[in-house]
């Protein structure tokens, strides 16, 4: 069976699976990719964590410039951010968030990180999903932009 993905609009993709075709948004497309990775790993007898894939998707915001990161952080719920920070255990990411949050929010996040208990896997995935969906939404509307070495302007 063949699987194909085609971009239609900024936040709309068409996925072909055999004879079937469906339109999905970017988060659903990312979930499809996670599911396919999971199935391929299981097929080869390997272990694959969907939660780790969610975390990897959430850590994509590390690629934002400080000004875009600040815009994104204003839109996110601090409780969701704390969950991602605890699960990822990435000091670089944590430092980026703290440096680009306001003073009060930074202190609140710091306190929450020390006291936070990691919830169930389902609640963790929901929190990361909200972060990723907001990231995709802001990117699609042009509020934030992921820049890399291949980004060029005319």
Secondary structure as GFF3:
##gff-version 3
##sequence-region A 1 154
A	DSSP	beta_strand	3	9	.	.	.	ID=ss1
A	DSSP	beta_strand	12	17	.	.	.	ID=ss2
A	DSSP	beta_strand	20	24	.	.	.	ID=ss3
A	DSSP	alpha_helix	26	43	.	.	.	ID=ss4
A	DSSP	alpha_helix	50	58	.	.	.	ID=ss5
A	DSSP	three_ten_helix	59	63	.	.	.	ID=ss6
A	DSSP	alpha_helix	66	75	.	.	.	ID=ss7
A	DSSP	alpha_helix	78	88	.	.	.	ID=ss8
A	DSSP	alpha_helix	91	100	.	.	.	ID=ss9
A	DSSP	alpha_helix	103	115	.	.	.	ID=ss10
A	DSSP	alpha_helix	121	140	.	.	.	ID=ss11
###
